[in-house]
Amino acid sequence: MNNLLNKISILPADVANKIAAGEVVERPVAVIKELVENSIDAGARKIVVEVDAGGRQLMRVSDDGEGMSSDDAKLAVKRHATSKIKTARDIDAIMTLGFRGEALPSIAAVSRFELLTCHRETGKATKIDIDGGGDIRVSDAGRAPGTTVTVKKLFYCVPARAKFLKTTATELSHIGKFIHAVALAWPRVGFKYVVDGNIHFDLPPQKDDTDFLIALKIRIVQLRGNDLADDLIPINHSQENYIVTGFISSMSRSVLTGQELHFFVNSRPVKCSWLSSVVKRAYGTLLPVDRFPYVFLFLQIPPGSVDVNIHPAKREVRFGKEFAVQSAISSAIMESLQSDNAAPKVEFSEMSSNKLESVSEDKEKIKHTKTPKSPWSTKLTVEEWKKLYGVKTKEEILGADTQKIPSEINKSTVSESKTEISQTFSADMIKAAGQISDAYIIAQISGARNGIVLIDQHAAHERINFDSVVKTMETDETPRQGLLMPEIIHLSSEQSAIINERISELTKAGFDIESFGSDTFKIDAIPGFLNSGNLDSLFADLAN
């Protein structure tokens, strides 16, 4: 009778592993992440990542790390077996990337899994095979010191999970984004990334005695090219128990989204929603409200002050003293922006037929300089400015029917009115007078609201020329201009995937563009109305 009432039972190990895999192995990039992090924890100096069919058919991660003994290898594929922690107290002092002991058994539960490892001291190699969480098969093998994990047919035994995978391009985009992030986080580790048998990139490791900022700058050049690296400002700031290092872009370099905000805590790539807000506040008015800087920011913090055990994937972190972290990061960014390298320079140029007269008593002429080349044309007519900024008359802005100011004005009314007026102005003519830090145009407004306005020249040029690109894409033939020398541009993995999908549309718009290797493109021609200036920024914006 009692047996009929008892309904609770212990799940079989293979079922439990498949359930756990649902949290740890969400998609192919989760497998790559766990295996690469294990390699780094093993002290690897060179890591090779191979992916076929977006990770569906094959994922392999090989390293030259410490390797494992035969006994350790057998334990490594069992749940909650780890060398990283021994007691609960160790969780508060985690400095390794992995520690939960869930990755390998979770991966083995949903794939055809092979582990080949050789301990550095013994030189003895062990091979372990597991199919879909089944029996563990152990055999002797041969291999140089290190470990290779091969994962085939991901989700073959749980077809319901396989149906939720996206296109090959999408899955590769996620994998590429992670590989870029971890390669940035560990510049003293070499990374080779192979996709469908083609080498995507092969990054040599920097020497252990190389200064971290120098090693990071070299790695940024390797992944993103000199164009971006030359426009970065170093950060090296200490505050209380926090050390903030890395690079941020100058005021003249920005993108449309926050995808170029890269954060690392104790060398772990992390996501933290409020960190982007801290960065934006630190830049203040140096960037337009709809633009974001390039940020490669590393925070070293006592392990007990940060919790990385929020989610099995360890993507998000939580800080014990969030305000102190915000203060350290904000101070570090503002300190670097206020350095000599970031100080804005005011330049005056003849961008209109009106020359700026000096305000001194003898009315000397201020020396004029030419505006640097930009991919967007810098010659804008008055009509274009009017069309772009929606110039209105005083009556249109304030309303023809003037009303008495009410005795009480609620907060929302004030906010809405302020926003509307700040986005428009009344003027019959705009006189461009100068330029600040190659980023803003100083313009004089004449008319009823006589004054000075700062115009974001990048956004203005972008708006006009984006409209032109869209119009040209609607035609069969687009005027284009060939470049004397092909230009090579470097993008992030995510941006590269987007551009690759849109090459036919870009060709129709007037670009002669082709893939040129690892997240790199060769440009031979551009639309006739563009200058050949900073094409890296142009394509980053197009992708974003």
GIVENWO-V840108 format. One record per residue. RES is the residue in one letter. PHI is phi as a letter, one per 20 degrees, with the letter a starting at -180 (* if undefined). PSI is psi in whole degrees, 0 to 359 (999 if undefined). BURIAL is # if it has 16 or more other C-alpha atoms within 10 Angstrom, else .. Layout:
RES	PHI	PSI	BURIAL
RES	PHI	PSI	BURIAL
//
This chain:
M	*	315	.
N	f	325	.
N	f	329	.
L	f	333	.
L	e	337	.
N	f	121	.
K	d	344	.
I	e	134	.
S	b	160	.
I	f	129	.
L	f	146	.
P	f	153	.
A	g	319	.
D	f	325	#
V	f	316	.
A	f	319	.
N	f	322	#
K	f	323	#
I	f	315	.
A	f	325	#
A	f	335	#
G	f	331	.
E	e	320	.
V	e	318	#
V	d	82	#
E	f	323	.
R	b	174	#
P	g	322	#
V	f	330	#
A	f	323	#
V	f	311	#
I	g	316	#
K	g	310	#
E	f	318	#
L	f	319	#
V	f	318	#
E	f	323	#
N	f	320	#
S	f	318	#
I	f	316	#
D	f	334	#
A	e	4	#
G	n	25	.
A	f	144	#
R	d	343	#
K	b	128	#
I	c	131	#
V	d	125	#
V	d	124	#
E	c	135	#
V	c	133	#
D	c	139	#
A	l	42	.
G	m	17	#
G	n	351	#
R	f	315	#
Q	e	320	#
L	b	137	#
M	c	130	#
R	c	131	#
V	c	121	#
S	d	145	#
D	b	170	#
D	d	34	#
G	f	199	#
E	f	328	#
G	m	177	#
M	c	152	#
S	f	169	#
S	f	319	#
D	f	318	.
D	f	322	#
A	f	319	#
K	f	323	#
L	f	329	.
A	f	334	#
V	e	10	#
K	d	149	#
R	f	140	#
H	m	28	.
A	d	121	#
T	b	153	#
S	d	0	.
K	e	327	#
I	c	154	#
K	d	325	.
T	c	168	.
A	f	329	.
R	f	331	.
D	f	337	.
I	f	329	#
D	e	0	#
A	c	31	.
I	f	125	#
M	d	355	#
T	e	165	#
L	f	325	#
G	d	157	#
F	a	350	#
R	e	337	#
G	m	28	#
E	d	340	#
A	f	302	#
L	f	312	#
P	f	327	#
S	f	318	#
I	f	316	#
A	f	337	#
A	f	342	#
V	c	25	#
S	b	177	#
R	e	112	#
F	d	136	#
E	c	130	#
L	d	123	#
L	c	118	#
T	b	150	#
C	c	123	#
H	f	139	#
R	f	326	#
E	e	319	.
T	e	331	.
G	m	7	#
K	e	131	#
A	d	147	#
T	c	141	#
K	c	134	#
I	c	132	#
D	c	137	#
I	b	132	#
D	d	112	#
G	l	37	#
G	m	14	#
G	e	208	.
D	f	147	.
I	e	122	.
R	d	123	.
V	d	137	#
S	b	160	.
D	f	154	.
A	b	181	.
G	c	136	.
R	a	151	#
A	f	160	.
P	g	135	#
G	p	192	#
T	b	141	#
T	c	127	#
V	d	125	#
T	d	128	#
V	c	118	#
K	d	152	#
K	l	54	#
L	g	133	#
F	m	20	#
Y	f	331	#
C	e	359	#
V	c	73	.
P	g	334	.
A	f	326	.
R	f	323	.
A	f	329	#
K	f	339	.
F	e	356	.
L	f	147	#
K	e	191	.
T	f	161	.
T	g	318	.
A	f	319	#
T	f	314	.
E	f	321	#
L	f	326	#
S	f	317	#
H	f	318	#
I	f	314	#
G	f	321	#
K	f	318	#
F	f	315	#
I	f	319	#
H	f	315	#
A	f	313	#
V	f	330	#
A	f	325	#
L	f	320	#
A	f	332	#
W	c	71	#
P	f	344	#
R	e	8	#
V	d	134	#
G	e	143	#
F	c	130	#
K	d	127	#
Y	c	119	#
V	d	125	#
V	d	120	#
D	l	40	.
G	n	354	.
N	d	131	.
I	f	117	.
H	f	313	#
F	b	159	#
D	c	98	#
L	e	118	#
P	f	151	#
P	f	149	#
Q	e	152	#
K	f	150	.
D	f	329	.
D	e	3	.
T	f	133	.
D	g	139	.
F	g	316	#
L	f	324	#
I	f	315	.
A	f	318	#
L	f	319	#
K	f	319	#
I	f	319	#
R	f	321	#
I	f	319	#
V	f	316	#
Q	f	321	#
L	e	325	#
R	c	356	#
G	n	167	#
N	f	331	.
D	g	312	.
L	f	316	#
A	g	325	#
D	f	345	.
D	d	24	#
L	d	146	#
I	d	130	#
P	f	151	#
I	c	133	#
N	b	94	#
H	c	136	#
S	d	138	#
Q	b	118	.
E	l	238	.
N	e	17	.
Y	d	137	#
I	c	123	#
V	d	121	#
T	c	170	#
G	p	209	#
F	b	148	#
I	c	157	#
S	e	156	#
S	f	175	#
M	f	339	#
S	e	359	#
R	c	117	#
S	b	169	#
V	c	170	#
L	f	338	#
T	c	174	#
G	e	19	#
Q	f	344	#
E	e	18	#
L	e	106	#
H	d	119	#
F	d	140	#
F	c	129	#
V	d	117	#
N	l	44	#
S	m	19	#
R	d	119	#
P	f	128	#
V	c	163	#
K	d	134	#
C	b	110	.
S	g	323	.
W	e	346	.
L	f	322	#
S	f	325	#
S	f	322	.
V	f	318	#
V	f	313	#
K	f	319	#
R	f	324	.
A	f	323	#
Y	f	334	#
G	l	231	.
T	e	7	.
L	f	340	#
L	c	147	#
P	g	156	#
V	f	336	.
D	d	18	.
R	c	152	.
F	c	146	#
P	e	171	#
Y	e	128	#
V	c	127	#
F	c	90	#
L	d	126	#
F	d	126	#
L	d	119	#
Q	e	126	#
I	b	145	#
P	g	133	.
P	g	331	#
G	f	351	#
S	e	2	#
V	c	139	#
D	d	114	#
V	d	6	#
N	d	33	#
I	f	320	.
H	c	148	.
P	g	328	#
A	f	348	#
K	l	35	#
R	e	329	.
E	d	153	#
V	c	161	#
R	c	133	.
F	e	143	#
G	f	320	.
K	c	80	.
E	f	319	.
F	f	320	.
A	f	321	.
V	f	315	#
Q	g	316	#
S	f	317	.
A	f	315	#
I	f	314	#
S	f	315	#
S	f	320	#
A	f	316	#
I	f	313	#
M	f	324	#
E	f	317	.
S	f	321	#
L	f	332	#
Q	e	0	.
S	f	168	.
D	g	324	.
N	f	334	.
A	d	357	#
A	f	131	.
P	f	144	#
K	d	132	.
V	e	123	.
E	c	142	#
F	d	135	#
S	b	159	#
E	e	78	.
M	e	357	#
S	b	179	#
S	f	356	.
N	e	121	.
K	e	140	#
L	f	123	#
E	e	144	.
S	f	149	.
V	e	5	.
S	f	166	.
E	f	318	.
D	e	1	.
K	l	49	.
E	f	152	.
K	f	137	.
I	e	135	.
K	f	131	.
H	e	143	.
T	c	156	.
K	e	148	.
T	f	134	.
P	f	154	.
K	f	144	.
S	c	153	#
P	f	341	#
W	e	136	#
S	f	138	#
T	e	0	#
K	e	99	.
L	d	132	.
T	f	163	.
V	g	321	.
E	f	324	.
E	f	320	.
W	f	317	.
K	f	316	#
K	f	320	.
L	f	314	.
Y	e	3	.
G	l	52	.
V	g	131	#
K	c	160	.
T	f	167	#
K	g	320	.
E	f	323	.
E	f	326	.
I	f	310	.
L	e	341	.
G	n	135	.
A	f	326	.
D	e	92	.
T	f	135	.
Q	d	159	.
K	f	146	.
I	f	127	.
P	f	156	.
S	f	333	.
E	c	133	.
I	c	120	.
N	f	161	.
K	f	321	.
S	f	323	.
T	f	316	.
V	f	315	.
S	f	316	.
E	f	319	.
S	f	318	.
K	f	318	.
T	f	317	.
E	f	315	.
I	f	324	.
S	f	339	.
Q	e	352	.
T	c	162	.
F	b	158	#
S	d	123	#
A	a	147	#
D	e	339	.
M	b	140	#
I	d	124	#
K	d	108	#
A	f	125	#
A	d	329	#
G	a	190	#
Q	b	142	#
I	d	119	#
S	l	37	.
D	l	21	#
A	c	327	#
Y	c	142	#
I	e	129	#
I	e	118	#
A	c	143	#
Q	e	130	#
I	e	125	#
S	d	161	.
G	o	204	.
A	f	325	.
R	d	59	.
N	g	133	.
G	r	196	.
I	d	140	.
V	c	146	.
L	d	127	.
I	d	128	#
D	f	103	#
Q	f	326	#
H	f	312	#
A	f	323	#
A	f	312	#
H	f	319	#
E	f	317	#
R	f	312	.
I	f	316	#
N	f	332	#
F	f	318	.
D	f	321	.
S	f	318	.
V	f	315	#
V	g	317	.
K	f	318	.
T	f	330	#
M	f	343	#
E	e	353	.
T	d	164	.
D	f	325	.
E	c	135	.
T	d	127	#
P	g	133	.
R	c	160	#
Q	c	129	#
G	f	148	#
L	e	142	.
L	f	320	.
M	c	133	.
P	g	143	.
E	d	132	#
I	d	127	#
I	d	149	#
H	d	132	#
L	c	168	#
S	f	165	#
S	f	320	#
E	f	315	#
Q	f	320	#
S	f	318	#
A	f	321	#
I	f	314	#
I	f	320	#
N	g	324	#
E	f	341	.
R	d	16	.
I	g	320	#
S	f	321	.
E	f	321	.
L	f	324	#
T	f	318	#
K	f	329	#
A	e	355	#
G	o	2	#
F	e	139	#
D	d	98	#
I	c	142	#
E	b	151	#
S	f	141	#
F	c	36	.
G	o	207	.
S	f	101	#
D	l	34	#
T	c	144	#
F	c	149	#
K	d	125	#
I	d	120	#
D	d	340	#
A	b	154	#
I	c	164	#
P	g	149	#
G	f	334	.
F	e	359	#
L	e	152	#
N	e	160	#
S	e	34	#
G	f	241	.
N	e	84	#
L	f	336	#
D	g	312	#
S	f	320	#
L	g	312	#
F	f	331	#
A	f	318	#
D	f	319	.
L	f	318	#
A	f	318	#
N	f	999	#
//
